[in-house]
Amino acid sequence: MTAPLRAVLSEAQLATLAGVGEERTAAAGDVLYAVGDLRYPFIAILQGEAAIVDGAGNEIIRHGPSGFLGELNLLTGQTVYLTAVAIQPMRYIAVDRDALRLLLFDDAPLSDLLLSTFIARRESLQTVEGIGVEIVGPRSSEPTRRMIDLARRNRVPFTWRDPEHTEDATAAGLIEGLRPEELPLVRLPGGTELRGPSMGEVSRKLGIGLELAPREEVDLVVIGGGPAGLGAAVYGASEGLDTLVVEGTALGGQAGASRRIENYLGFPAGISGSELTTRAVTQARKFGARTATPYRAVSLETGDERHTVYLEEDRQVAARAVVLATGAEYNRLPVDDLARYEGVSVFYAAGPPEALRCAAKRVGVVGGGNSAGQAAVWLARGGALVTLLHRRADLRETMSDYLVHELERYGVAVRDRCEVDALHGTDGELEAVTLKNGERVPFSFLFLFLGATPCTEWLGDVVARDGKGFILTGADAGADGILETSVPGVYAAGDVRSGSVKRCATAVGEGAMVVRFVHERFSAVPA
């Protein structure tokens, strides 16, 4: 295990925690928390030692005096994926997770230590088989692939057991007799089994997102949980608005899946998308914003005093103001049989599970933007043999100079004027691609970063959009405020907005700025 996983607290930090927590004791063999628990306190060890074990009893790591237990689920509210057992008599400080969240905003050094350690622990868990959710289903099953994507996007530790994969001979027996609509079989931490569940059902069983009432009424509803949406949530909630964030997949959006954001103000060493998202969500919740995921928005009905957003699962949210921050979806390669490979050997983000699988394998990264460069560097650092394919003559036309140098530093081969024309493989396992010039290149995995299309089809003609589907705002929409759409009280922020800069920091800024316009509207229109 690496050093960050065993970070320790200073005497001053232990004293701070003691001021908001409760001192407790445990005998050797006592279970402090177990796989499947819905919640547990933050534990800082004063004396003794605790072991962290998986559901089968295999030891993962030990923590001693001045060490602390827990990972990201302490802050996100997700279910517990591991068990903690005292292996020596212990004396420790227990801090309720709600009190911990508040403390993190008053103590920056403690916040930095805990957040970075929690994130490192979660990334480590994602590389270990047998921890977290077990998903059993064939790669030919679209619902199975969607469930895998849900786990990946939400950074949930999971194991995929594929009966169509010859290396897992027992997987077929687990789903024998199940009908196609009962796939996948999902085994949750703690032993609960679900057959053919919806993504929302699994998410809420894991504690990822709250369950909405059939009808919610709020001051501000934010549709989309990327940087713009989270920016609006933080500022809206901090300024006293009853704020609800609705996200259709995973909080963080595309930025949340980024390995490293190097040019974000205030982080000279860079910050991972996961850490930025975690900090933003924690901050929004501190101020009282609620987050509901995954609920997909299906339509918008405008009104004089309130607008209503209709969601899947027969839910609706009536709000005095609506912020549209739905961002954009990844563009796909226009090649036959792409769906057969997606989620198996073709991906749209490069995380720890993918980096582990790609070590010492030939990997293609398609795209010429910063996201493609970041993924290529991350995979190469993990030991993959990476080739970056892009269609322009000079990569510097679309990629930041520092990333071009990083590609050179980590031995990423760059091929100009290249486009993929066909995929070759068996049962979703990629073997090679054919380029448009006829050349066949061997790859075991392919990562696609081809830009994105705005997630606005669900809006129909309710708000004005440009020719590419991006939402018009300000003068272009006939509105007074620069972020207001053609409908008063409905705003757009971030990548979904026509003319936006498509940068993480700008999206956050727009999300923050839109709250000012919301307040101006509320002061002019009585509740």
C-alpha positions in Angstrom: 0.0 0.0 0.0 1.2 3.5 -0.7 1.9 6.1 1.9 -1.3 8.2 1.5 -3.5 5.3 2.4 -1.8 5.2 5.9 -1.8 9.0 6.5 -1.6 10.0 10.2 -3.1 12.8 12.2 -1.0 15.3 14.2 -1.6 15.8 18.0 -3.3 19.1 17.3 -5.6 17.5 14.8 -6.5 14.7 17.2 -7.3 17.4 19.8 -9.6 19.1 17.3 -11.4 15.9 16.5 -11.8 15.2 20.2 -13.6 18.5 20.6 -16.4 17.5 18.2 -16.3 13.7 18.7 -16.7 11.1 21.5 -13.9 8.9 23.0 -14.7 5.2 22.9 -13.0 1.9 23.5 -13.1 -1.5 21.7 -11.8 -4.9 22.7 -9.8 -7.1 20.4 -12.1 -8.7 17.9 -14.8 -6.0 18.1 -16.3 -5.0 14.7 -16.2 -1.2 14.3 -18.2 -1.3 11.1 -19.1 -3.9 8.6 -19.7 -4.4 4.8 -23.2 -3.3 4.0 -23.6 -0.8 6.9 -25.5 2.3 6.0 -23.4 4.6 8.0 -20.5 4.7 10.5 -18.5 7.4 12.3 -15.1 8.7 11.4 -12.6 6.9 13.6 -9.3 8.4 14.7 -7.2 5.9 16.7 -5.6 7.0 19.9 -4.3 3.6 21.0 -4.4 0.1 19.6 -4.7 -1.2 16.0 -7.5 -2.0 13.6 -7.5 -4.1 10.4 -9.6 -3.4 7.3 -10.8 -6.6 5.7 -13.0 -7.4 2.7 -16.3 -9.4 2.8 -14.3 -12.7 2.6 -12.1 -11.8 5.6 -9.0 -10.9 3.6 -7.0 -8.2 5.2 -6.5 -5.1 3.1 -4.5 -2.8 5.5 -3.9 -2.0 9.2 -4.1 1.3 11.0 -2.4 2.2 14.3 -2.1 5.1 16.7 -2.8 8.5 15.0 -4.2 6.7 12.0 -7.8 7.0 10.9 -10.4 4.8 9.3 -12.8 5.5 6.4 -12.9 6.5 2.8 -15.1 8.5 0.5 -18.4 6.9 1.6 -18.0 8.9 4.9 -18.7 12.1 2.9 -21.0 10.8 0.2 -23.3 8.7 2.3 -22.7 5.5 0.2 -22.9 2.1 1.8 -19.9 0.6 3.4 -17.7 -1.7 1.2 -15.2 -3.0 3.9 -15.2 -4.2 7.5 -13.1 -2.7 10.3 -12.0 -5.0 13.2 -10.0 -4.1 16.3 -7.1 -6.5 16.5 -5.8 -5.0 19.7 -7.7 -3.2 22.5 -8.5 0.2 21.1 -9.1 3.7 22.4 -10.4 6.0 19.7 -12.4 9.2 18.8 -15.6 8.7 16.9 -16.9 11.7 15.0 -20.4 11.7 13.4 -20.0 12.2 9.6 -22.3 15.2 9.6 -20.1 16.9 12.2 -17.0 15.8 10.2 -18.3 17.6 7.1 -18.7 20.8 9.0 -15.3 20.5 10.5 -13.6 20.1 7.1 -14.7 23.6 6.2 -13.2 25.2 9.3 -9.9 23.4 9.2 -8.2 23.5 5.8 -5.1 21.4 6.6 -7.3 18.6 8.1 -9.6 18.8 5.1 -6.7 18.4 2.7 -5.3 15.4 4.5 -8.6 13.6 4.9 -10.0 14.3 1.4 -6.8 13.3 -0.4 -6.5 10.1 1.7 -10.2 9.2 1.2 -9.9 9.7 -2.6 -6.6 7.6 -2.7 -8.3 4.8 -0.7 -11.3 4.8 -3.1 -9.1 4.7 -6.1 -7.2 1.8 -4.5 -10.5 -0.1 -3.9 -11.4 0.2 -7.5 -8.4 -1.9 -8.5 -9.2 -4.8 -6.1 -11.4 -7.7 -7.2 -14.1 -8.8 -4.8 -14.9 -5.5 -3.2 -18.1 -3.5 -3.5 -20.8 -4.4 -5.9 -20.9 -7.7 -7.8 -22.5 -7.4 -11.3 -23.3 -10.7 -13.0 -24.3 -10.6 -16.6 -23.1 -11.1 -20.2 -21.4 -8.4 -22.3 -24.1 -9.0 -24.9 -26.7 -7.7 -22.4 -27.2 -3.9 -22.8 -28.7 -3.5 -19.3 -25.5 -5.2 -17.9 -23.3 -2.8 -19.8 -25.4 0.2 -18.5 -25.0 -1.0 -15.0 -21.2 -1.3 -15.4 -21.1 2.2 -16.8 -23.1 3.4 -13.8 -20.6 1.9 -11.4 -17.6 3.3 -13.3 -19.1 6.9 -13.5 -19.9 6.9 -9.8 -16.5 5.5 -8.9 -18.1 2.6 -7.1 -15.8 -0.4 -6.4 -17.3 -3.3 -8.4 -16.6 -6.7 -9.9 -18.0 -7.8 -13.2 -18.7 -11.5 -13.6 -19.3 -12.2 -17.3 -20.6 -15.7 -18.2 -19.5 -15.0 -21.8 -15.9 -14.8 -20.6 -14.2 -18.2 -20.5 -12.0 -17.2 -17.5 -15.1 -17.1 -15.2 -16.6 -20.6 -15.5 -18.9 -20.2 -12.5 -20.6 -16.9 -13.6 -23.0 -18.8 -15.9 -24.4 -20.8 -13.0 -25.2 -17.7 -11.1 -27.7 -16.5 -13.7 -28.9 -19.8 -14.9 -32.6 -19.7 -15.5 -32.9 -15.9 -15.4 -34.9 -14.3 -18.1 -33.2 -11.5 -20.2 -35.3 -8.9 -18.3 -33.9 -10.2 -15.0 -30.3 -9.3 -16.1 -28.0 -8.3 -14.7 -27.9 -10.0 -11.3 -26.6 -7.3 -8.9 -25.2 -8.3 -5.5 -24.9 -5.4 -3.1 -22.5 -5.2 -0.1 -24.2 -7.0 2.8 -25.7 -9.7 0.6 -28.8 -8.2 -1.0 -29.5 -9.5 -4.5 -31.4 -7.6 -7.2 -32.5 -9.0 -10.5 -32.7 -6.7 -13.5 -32.8 -3.6 -11.3 -33.0 0.0 -12.6 -30.0 2.2 -12.2 -31.9 4.4 -9.8 -32.8 1.4 -7.6 -29.2 0.3 -7.3 -28.0 3.9 -6.8 -30.4 4.5 -3.9 -29.7 1.1 -2.3 -26.0 2.1 -2.3 -26.8 5.6 -0.8 -25.5 7.4 -3.9 -28.5 9.7 -4.3 -31.6 10.6 -2.3 -35.0 9.3 -3.4 -37.3 12.1 -4.5 -40.9 12.5 -3.5 -43.5 12.2 -6.4 -43.6 16.0 -6.4 -40.9 18.4 -5.0 -41.3 22.1 -4.6 -38.1 24.2 -4.3 -36.7 27.7 -5.0 -34.0 26.5 -7.4 -33.7 23.3 -9.3 -30.4 22.6 -11.1 -30.5 20.0 -13.9 -27.0 18.6 -14.2 -24.3 17.9 -11.6 -21.2 18.9 -13.4 -19.0 21.9 -12.5 -21.7 24.4 -13.6 -24.5 22.7 -11.8 -22.4 22.2 -8.6 -21.3 25.9 -8.8 -24.9 27.0 -8.9 -25.8 24.6 -6.1 -23.0 25.9 -3.8 -23.9 29.6 -4.3 -27.6 29.1 -4.4 -27.7 27.1 -1.2 -25.2 29.3 0.6 -27.4 32.3 -0.1 -30.4 30.7 1.4 -32.2 29.2 -1.6 -33.9 25.8 -1.2 -31.7 24.1 -3.8 -32.0 20.7 -5.5 -29.5 19.2 -7.9 -30.8 16.5 -10.3 -28.3 14.5 -12.2 -29.0 11.7 -14.7 -25.7 9.7 -14.3 -23.0 10.7 -11.9 -22.2 13.9 -10.0 -19.1 15.6 -11.6 -20.0 15.3 -15.2 -17.1 15.0 -17.7 -14.8 16.9 -15.3 -15.4 14.3 -12.6 -13.9 11.7 -14.8 -10.8 13.7 -15.7 -7.5 12.3 -14.3 -5.9 15.7 -13.8 -7.1 19.3 -14.2 -3.8 21.2 -14.4 -5.0 24.8 -15.1 -7.7 25.2 -12.4 -7.1 28.4 -10.4 -5.7 27.8 -6.9 -4.3 24.4 -7.5 -0.7 24.8 -8.9 0.0 21.1 -8.7 -3.3 20.3 -10.4 -6.3 18.5 -9.0 -8.1 15.4 -10.1 -11.7 15.6 -11.3 -12.7 13.2 -8.5 -11.2 15.4 -5.8 -12.7 18.6 -7.3 -16.2 16.9 -7.5 -15.9 15.5 -4.0 -15.0 18.9 -2.6 -17.8 20.6 -4.5 -20.5 18.1 -3.5 -19.4 18.3 0.1 -19.5 22.1 0.0 -23.0 22.1 -1.5 -24.3 19.7 1.1 -22.8 21.7 3.9 -25.0 24.6 2.8 -28.1 22.5 2.6 -28.3 21.7 -1.1 -29.8 18.3 -1.9 -28.5 16.0 -4.7 -30.7 13.4 -6.4 -29.1 10.9 -8.9 -29.7 9.2 -11.2 -32.9 10.9 -12.3 -33.1 11.7 -16.0 -35.1 14.9 -17.0 -37.7 14.1 -19.7 -39.5 17.4 -20.2 -39.9 21.0 -19.0 -43.2 22.8 -18.6 -43.0 26.6 -18.1 -45.3 28.6 -15.9 -45.8 32.2 -14.6 -44.6 31.7 -11.0 -43.1 28.1 -11.2 -41.6 25.9 -13.8 -42.0 22.1 -13.6 -39.3 19.7 -14.6 -40.6 16.2 -15.2 -38.3 13.3 -14.4 -38.3 9.6 -15.1 -39.9 7.3 -12.5 -42.9 9.6 -12.4 -41.2 12.4 -10.5 -41.6 16.1 -10.9 -39.9 19.2 -9.5 -41.7 22.6 -9.4 -39.2 25.5 -9.0 -39.3 29.2 -9.0 -36.1 29.1 -11.1 -34.4 26.4 -13.2 -30.7 26.2 -14.1 -30.0 24.0 -17.1 -26.5 22.6 -16.7 -26.8 19.3 -18.5 -23.5 19.5 -20.3 -22.9 17.3 -23.2 -22.6 13.6 -24.0 -19.6 11.9 -25.5 -19.6 11.6 -29.3 -19.3 8.1 -30.6 -17.2 6.7 -33.5 -19.3 6.3 -36.6 -18.3 2.6 -37.1 -20.3 -0.6 -37.2 -20.6 -2.8 -34.1 -19.3 -0.1 -31.7 -21.9 -1.0 -29.1 -20.4 -4.6 -28.9 -17.1 -3.2 -27.6 -18.3 -0.3 -25.4 -17.7 -1.0 -21.8 -15.6 -4.1 -22.6 -12.6 -2.7 -24.5 -13.8 0.7 -25.7 -14.2 3.4 -23.1 -14.9 7.2 -22.8 -12.9 7.8 -19.6 -9.7 6.4 -18.1 -10.0 5.5 -14.4 -8.1 3.2 -12.1 -9.9 0.0 -13.2 -9.1 0.8 -16.8 -5.5 1.7 -16.1 -5.0 -1.6 -14.3 -6.5 -3.6 -17.2 -4.4 -1.8 -19.8 -1.0 -2.3 -18.2 1.5 -3.7 -20.7 -1.2 -3.7 -23.4 -1.4 -1.8 -26.7 -3.9 1.1 -26.2 -5.3 3.6 -28.6 -6.5 7.0 -27.5 -8.6 8.8 -30.1 -8.9 12.6 -29.9 -6.8 15.8 -30.0 -8.1 17.8 -27.0 -6.8 18.0 -23.5 -9.0 15.2 -22.2 -7.4 12.9 -24.7 -3.9 14.0 -23.7 -4.6 13.6 -20.0 -6.0 10.1 -20.6 -3.0 9.1 -22.7 -0.5 10.3 -20.1 -2.4 8.5 -17.3 -2.5 5.2 -19.1 1.1 5.5 -20.2 2.2 6.1 -16.6 0.3 3.0 -15.6 2.4 0.9 -18.0 0.3 0.8 -21.2 1.8 1.1 -24.6 -0.2 4.2 -25.8 -0.7 5.6 -29.3 -2.7 8.9 -29.6 -4.6 9.2 -32.9 -5.9 12.5 -34.1 -7.1 13.9 -37.4 -5.3 17.2 -37.6 -1.9 18.0 -39.0 -0.6 19.5 -35.7 -1.6 18.4 -32.3 -0.8 21.9 -30.9 -3.8 23.3 -32.7 -6.2 21.7 -30.1 -4.0 20.6 -27.2 -2.3 22.6 -24.4 1.4 22.8 -24.8 2.2 21.3 -21.4 0.3 18.2 -22.3 2.1 17.8 -25.6 5.4 17.8 -23.6 3.9 15.3 -21.2 3.1 12.9 -24.1 6.7 13.1 -25.1 7.9 12.6 -21.6 5.9 9.4 -21.1 6.6 7.9 -24.5 3.1 8.2 -26.0 3.3 7.7 -29.8 1.4 10.5 -31.6 0.0 9.9 -35.1 -1.4 12.8 -37.1 -4.1 12.8 -39.7 -5.6 9.5 -38.4 -9.2 8.4 -38.2 -10.6 5.0 -37.2 -12.7 3.4 -39.9 -13.4 -0.1 -38.4 -13.0 -2.2 -35.3 -11.9 -5.9 -35.2 -12.3 -8.4 -32.4 -14.4 -11.2 -30.9 -17.1 -11.0 -28.2 -16.4 -7.3 -27.5 -12.6 -7.9 -27.0 -10.8 -5.5 -29.3 -7.9 -6.9 -31.3 -7.2 -4.1 -33.9 -8.6 -1.1 -35.7 -8.5 -0.2 -39.4 -7.7 3.4 -40.2 -9.2 5.3 -43.1 -6.0 5.0 -45.0 -6.4 1.2 -44.9 -3.7 0.6 -42.3 -4.6 -2.0 -39.6 -3.2 -1.2 -36.1 -3.3 -3.7 -33.2 -5.0 -2.4 -30.1 -6.4 -4.3 -27.1 -8.2 -1.2 -25.8 -9.5 2.1 -27.3 -10.4 5.3 -25.5 -12.5 7.8 -27.3 -12.4 11.6 -26.7 -14.2 13.0 -29.7 -16.0 16.0 -28.2 -19.6 16.0 -27.2 -23.2 16.8 -28.2 -25.3 18.9 -25.9 -27.9 17.1 -23.7 -30.8 19.2 -24.8 -33.1 17.0 -26.9 -35.4 16.5 -23.9 -36.2 20.2 -24.0 -37.8 20.2 -27.4 -38.7 23.7 -28.5 -39.4 25.0 -24.9 -36.3 27.1 -25.0 -34.4 28.5 -28.0 -31.4 26.5 -29.2 -28.8 27.0 -31.9 -28.3 24.8 -34.9 -26.2 22.3 -33.0 -28.6 22.1 -30.1 -26.8 24.3 -27.6 -29.0 26.6 -25.5 -29.2 30.3 -26.5 -28.9 32.8 -23.7 -28.8 36.6 -23.3 -29.3 38.8 -26.4 -29.2 35.8 -28.7 -32.3 34.4 -26.9 -34.0 37.8 -26.5 -33.3 37.8 -22.8 -32.0 40.5 -20.5 -29.5 38.5 -18.4 -26.5 37.0 -20.2 -27.3 33.5 -18.8 -31.1 33.7 -19.1 -32.8 31.6 -21.8 -35.7 32.6 -24.0 -37.9 31.6 -21.0 -37.8 34.0 -18.0 -36.7 32.2 -14.9 -34.9 29.5 -16.9 -31.1 29.8 -17.2 -28.3 27.9 -18.8 -24.7 27.5 -17.6 -21.6 25.6 -18.6 -21.0 23.5 -21.7 -24.7 23.2 -22.6 -24.8 27.0 -23.3 -24.2 28.3 -26.8 -21.0 30.2 -27.0 -19.6 28.9 -23.7 -15.8 28.5 -23.4 -15.9 24.8 -22.5 -13.5 25.1 -19.6 -14.1 23.7 -16.1 -13.3 27.0 -14.3 -15.6 28.9 -16.6 -18.4 26.5 -16.0 -18.1 26.9 -12.2 -18.1 30.7 -12.7 -21.2 30.6 -14.8 -22.9 28.4 -12.2 -22.0 30.9 -9.5 -23.0 33.9 -11.6 -26.4 32.6 -12.4 -27.5 32.7 -8.8 -27.2 36.5 -9.0 -29.8 36.6 -11.8 -32.0 34.2 -9.9 -32.0 36.6 -6.9 -32.8 39.5 -9.2 -35.8 37.6 -10.5 -37.1 36.7 -7.1 -36.9 40.3 -5.9 -39.1 41.3 -8.9 -41.5 38.4 -8.8 -43.1 37.6 -5.4 -43.1 34.0 -4.2 
